[in-house]
């Protein structure tokens, strides 16, 4: 059985748990308490040298980085659960295109906004509103393009959901909950897509860290 070493508040841990649920992959969740510094212990860094969560142990095969883990699990279990990565070369290329869109046109902007609006206040630090405004302006432009794409097809890579769509959920949900729901809802095609992916049973099962 796959062992998932993670932390409930970790967006990357939630992504891996989400993929396990989508693919019907049994897994054992092992909590790493970041607040206690368990990620910095020699036992942990022997498997994850950066001291970050998550990593998996699949019968002795150690793998870290959530995107790499997600791809590995999807390709290891192609015939169970939701496919998530197409095998046809052109369809796979469109998936990789969508995956790049997620990483560089969405998460690259959403993550620092979440850092400023959610994590900084939790640490008693002041939000840099000027930086948030700048990042949000760039993100808004990108999401206009999302709305165009999603006006032509159901998901980012075509008419079937893929890992590229689901990878938006962990950071996007925190962003949405931080008061930026209008960013999604003001764009009809984006709003339809977000409602679709954010209500998938697999995500609802793990989004609050109940692994």
C-alpha positions as CSV (number, residue, x, y, z in Angstrom):
1,X,0.0,0.0,0.0
2,X,1.2,3.5,-0.8
3,X,2.2,5.5,2.3
4,X,1.5,9.2,2.0
5,X,3.6,11.4,4.4
6,X,2.0,14.8,4.6
7,X,0.3,17.5,6.6
8,X,-3.4,18.4,6.6
9,X,-3.0,22.1,5.8
10,X,-0.5,21.3,2.9
11,X,-2.0,22.1,-0.5
12,X,0.4,19.7,-2.1
13,X,-0.5,16.9,0.3
14,X,-4.2,17.5,-0.6
15,X,-3.4,17.1,-4.3
16,X,-1.8,13.7,-3.9
17,X,-4.7,12.5,-1.7
18,X,-7.1,13.8,-4.3
19,X,-5.4,11.8,-7.0
20,X,-5.5,8.7,-4.8
21,X,-9.2,9.2,-4.4
22,X,-9.8,9.8,-8.1
23,X,-7.9,6.7,-9.0
24,X,-9.3,4.5,-6.2
25,X,-5.8,3.9,-4.9
26,X,-5.7,2.7,-1.2
27,X,-3.2,4.6,0.8
28,X,-2.0,5.0,4.4
29,X,-1.7,8.6,5.5
30,X,1.1,9.4,7.9
31,X,1.0,12.8,9.5
32,X,4.1,14.9,9.6
33,X,3.6,17.7,12.2
34,X,5.2,20.8,10.5
35,X,4.6,22.9,13.6
36,X,6.8,20.6,15.6
37,X,9.5,20.5,12.9
38,X,9.1,16.8,12.1
39,X,9.9,17.6,8.5
40,X,13.5,18.5,9.6
41,X,14.3,15.3,11.4
42,X,17.0,13.1,9.9
43,X,14.5,10.3,9.4
44,X,12.4,12.6,7.2
45,X,15.1,14.3,5.3
46,X,16.6,11.0,4.4
47,X,13.6,10.5,2.1
48,X,12.8,14.2,1.4
49,X,16.0,16.2,1.4
50,X,14.2,19.5,1.1
51,X,12.2,18.9,4.3
52,X,8.9,19.4,2.6
53,X,5.6,17.5,2.3
54,X,4.4,15.3,0.8
55,X,6.4,12.3,-0.2
56,X,5.2,8.8,-0.8
57,X,6.7,5.4,-0.1
58,X,5.3,2.9,-2.6
59,X,6.6,-0.5,-1.4
60,X,10.1,1.0,-1.0
61,X,9.9,3.4,-4.0
62,X,10.3,6.9,-2.5
63,X,9.0,9.9,-4.5
64,X,8.5,13.5,-3.6
65,X,7.1,16.6,-5.4
66,X,3.4,16.5,-5.7
67,X,3.1,16.9,-9.4
68,X,5.6,14.1,-10.0
69,X,3.7,11.9,-7.5
70,X,0.4,12.6,-9.2
71,X,1.8,11.7,-12.6
72,X,3.4,8.5,-11.3
73,X,0.2,7.3,-9.6
74,X,-2.0,8.1,-12.6
75,X,0.4,6.2,-15.0
76,X,0.9,3.3,-12.6
77,X,-2.9,2.7,-12.4
78,X,-4.2,3.6,-15.9
79,X,-7.1,1.2,-15.8
80,X,-8.8,2.2,-12.6
81,X,-10.6,5.3,-11.5
82,X,-10.6,8.5,-13.6
83,X,-8.0,8.3,-16.4
84,X,-6.7,11.9,-15.9
85,X,-3.7,11.7,-18.4
86,X,-4.6,10.7,-21.9
87,X,-2.4,8.2,-23.8
88,X,-2.9,9.5,-27.4
89,X,0.1,11.7,-28.3
90,X,-2.0,14.7,-29.4
91,X,-4.4,14.4,-26.5
92,X,-1.4,14.1,-24.1
93,X,0.2,17.1,-25.7
94,X,-2.9,19.1,-25.0
95,X,-2.9,17.9,-21.4
96,X,0.8,19.0,-21.0
97,X,-0.2,22.4,-22.5
98,X,-3.0,22.7,-19.9
99,X,-0.6,21.6,-17.1
100,X,1.7,24.4,-18.1
101,X,-1.2,26.8,-18.1
102,X,-2.0,25.8,-14.5
103,X,1.6,26.1,-13.3
104,X,2.6,29.3,-14.9
105,X,-0.6,31.3,-15.5
106,X,-2.6,30.4,-12.4
107,X,-0.7,28.9,-9.5
108,X,2.3,31.1,-10.0
109,X,0.0,34.1,-9.2
110,X,-2.4,32.5,-6.8
111,X,0.2,31.1,-4.4
112,X,1.9,34.4,-3.5
113,X,-1.6,36.1,-3.2
114,X,-2.6,33.4,-0.7
115,X,0.7,33.9,1.1
116,X,0.0,37.6,1.5
117,X,-3.7,37.4,2.3
118,X,-3.9,34.2,4.3
119,X,-0.5,33.1,5.7
120,X,1.0,36.4,6.5
121,X,-1.9,37.5,8.8
122,X,-1.7,34.1,10.5
123,X,1.9,34.7,11.4
124,X,1.1,38.2,12.6
125,X,2.6,39.9,9.6
126,X,1.2,42.7,7.5
127,X,-0.2,42.0,4.0
128,X,1.6,43.8,1.2
129,X,-1.6,45.0,-0.5
130,X,0.3,46.6,-3.4
131,X,1.9,43.3,-4.3
132,X,-1.5,41.6,-4.0
133,X,-3.1,44.2,-6.3
134,X,-0.3,43.7,-8.9
135,X,-0.5,39.9,-8.9
136,X,-4.3,40.0,-9.0
137,X,-4.2,42.3,-12.1
138,X,-1.9,39.9,-13.9
139,X,-4.1,36.9,-12.8
140,X,-7.3,38.6,-14.0
141,X,-5.8,38.9,-17.5
142,X,-4.9,35.3,-17.5
143,X,-8.3,34.2,-16.4
144,X,-9.8,36.1,-19.3
145,X,-7.9,33.7,-21.5
146,X,-9.2,30.8,-19.3
147,X,-12.8,32.0,-20.0
148,X,-12.2,32.0,-23.7
149,X,-10.7,28.4,-23.7
150,X,-13.5,27.1,-21.5
151,X,-16.1,28.7,-23.8
152,X,-14.9,26.2,-26.5
153,X,-14.5,23.0,-24.4
154,X,-15.5,21.6,-21.0
155,X,-12.1,21.4,-19.5
156,X,-8.6,22.9,-20.1
157,X,-7.3,20.0,-22.3
158,X,-10.6,19.2,-24.0
159,X,-13.9,17.6,-23.0
160,X,-12.4,15.2,-20.4
161,X,-11.2,16.2,-17.0
162,X,-7.4,15.8,-16.5
163,X,-4.8,16.3,-13.8
164,X,-4.3,19.8,-15.2
165,X,-7.8,20.8,-14.1
166,X,-7.6,19.1,-10.7
167,X,-4.2,20.7,-10.0
168,X,-6.0,24.0,-9.6
169,X,-8.0,22.8,-6.7
170,X,-5.7,23.0,-3.6
171,X,-4.4,26.5,-4.1
172,X,-7.5,27.7,-5.9
173,X,-9.8,26.7,-3.1
174,X,-7.8,28.7,-0.5
175,X,-7.7,31.6,-2.9
176,X,-11.5,31.4,-3.5
177,X,-12.1,31.2,0.3
178,X,-9.9,34.3,0.9
179,X,-12.6,36.5,-0.6
180,X,-11.7,36.2,-4.3
181,X,-14.8,34.3,-5.4
182,X,-15.8,37.1,-7.8
183,X,-12.7,36.4,-9.8
184,X,-14.3,33.1,-10.8
185,X,-17.9,34.0,-10.8
186,X,-17.6,37.1,-13.0
187,X,-16.5,34.9,-15.9
188,X,-19.3,32.5,-16.9
189,X,-17.2,29.7,-18.5
190,X,-14.6,29.8,-15.7
191,X,-17.4,29.8,-13.1
192,X,-19.0,26.7,-14.7
193,X,-15.7,24.9,-14.8
194,X,-14.7,25.8,-11.2
195,X,-18.1,24.6,-9.9
196,X,-17.7,21.4,-11.8
197,X,-14.2,20.5,-10.5
198,X,-14.6,21.9,-7.0
199,X,-17.6,19.7,-6.4
200,X,-16.0,16.4,-7.4
201,X,-16.6,13.8,-4.7
202,X,-12.8,13.0,-4.5
203,X,-12.0,16.7,-3.7
204,X,-14.8,17.1,-1.2
205,X,-13.4,14.1,0.6
206,X,-10.0,15.6,1.1
207,X,-10.3,19.4,0.8
208,X,-10.5,20.0,4.5
209,X,-7.5,17.7,5.3
210,X,-9.6,14.7,6.3
211,X,-7.3,12.1,4.6
